[in-house]
Amino acid sequence: MTNKNLTTDEKALLQAKHRLEAAEARDRVKERKARTRRLIQEGAILESVAPIVCSMDLEDLKHELSLRLKDM
């Protein structure tokens, strides 16, 4: 069905659906940006507390953290 054949109610429903989809997309972007910011801040805290992590391989860092935090 093309837009020419839609009734006023159908057009309004389609517009509402698109507005909802756009709002959901904005929310996903906002959540992703908040997560990215949090991860950056956590990494900065980790580096400030333990500067050695800057020179560690990611797998080594993961292993070391899992050993130290296992009992938490």
Beta strands, then each sheet from edge to edge (+ up, - down):
end
